[in-house]
């Protein structure tokens, strides 16, 4: 059993943490999946069928993220403060492809579903920092092949990144904290059970509303992330879990 004042913490975040920074979620009423067809824009098959349309979808979202109005909010800042001040290890695993956790100061961070500001070449597999639009004419800066560049994101049916590191951390955590995710998408939705069964961790859900797996969590708090996350971090730093 890990010490509740210094044990290791794994945090999973989803789109809800960035909502108050102006970034759309996926499954809320005004979310992205109510505006576009998931199979068309978030599967390798959709990209093979119509790469230009998928590029347009991600180009528009990438341009949106570059706007001056998109900034980390109080919830991102609170998690960075937790990492800096907590005596044990804090691993932040985000499903989000935005860069708001790193902009907010988090360092020990895994983007399990990829990053909007990276692109990769399907020919030579090189991954590049990327802020411009992608198109079928884009050349890979490494192998110079045209037409093989794609967003460095994880679509349905693809393996999320760094799973070995994530499961290793889950098996050694005292606290698993899930923030702003609806619990619809696996393997992330299964992390709470992994933390319970492999580490007997304390589990906490912070979200606007109960997620699909809400009953699995030992402790819950519901409200906007900018209110409930800083409040929970204050409590954690003062009292432990
Ligand atoms: C607020 C808030 C505020 C709002 N404050 N909160 C059948 C059964 C089980 C699994 C499968 C199955 N068939 C297929 C699968 C696997 C599949 C899957 O899970 N499908 C389900 C839909 C059933 N998964 C995969 O294919 C994954 N790969 C895989 O499984 O590989 C094999 C494997 C096996 C074993 C181990 C390891 C691997 C890949 C999944 C890829 C997901 N990709 C996307 C797109 C990424 C790129 C992009 O952004 O375009 O990732 S889909 C989308 O969903 C995105 C998100 O990261 C992900 C999760 O969404 P999230 O973050 O939870 O957002 P929402 O909108 O759902 O929820 C937001 C929440 O915030 C809500 O609850 C709100 O209430 C809340 N909220 N405002 C606090 N202000």
Boltz pocket constraint, residues with backbone or C-beta under 6 A from the ligand:
constraints:
  - pocket:
      binder: B
      contacts: [[A, 13], [A, 14], [A, 15], [A, 16], [A, 17], [A, 19], [A, 20], [A, 25], [A, 26], [A, 27], [A, 28], [A, 31], [A, 41], [A, 42], [A, 95], [A, 96], [A, 97], [A, 113], [A, 153], [A, 154], [A, 155], [A, 156], [A, 157], [A, 158], [A, 159], [A, 160], [A, 163], [A, 179], [A, 180], [A, 181], [A, 182], [A, 183], [A, 184], [A, 185], [A, 186], [A, 187], [A, 206], [A, 207], [A, 208], [A, 209], [A, 210], [A, 211], [A, 223], [A, 224], [A, 225], [A, 226]]
      max_distance: 6.0
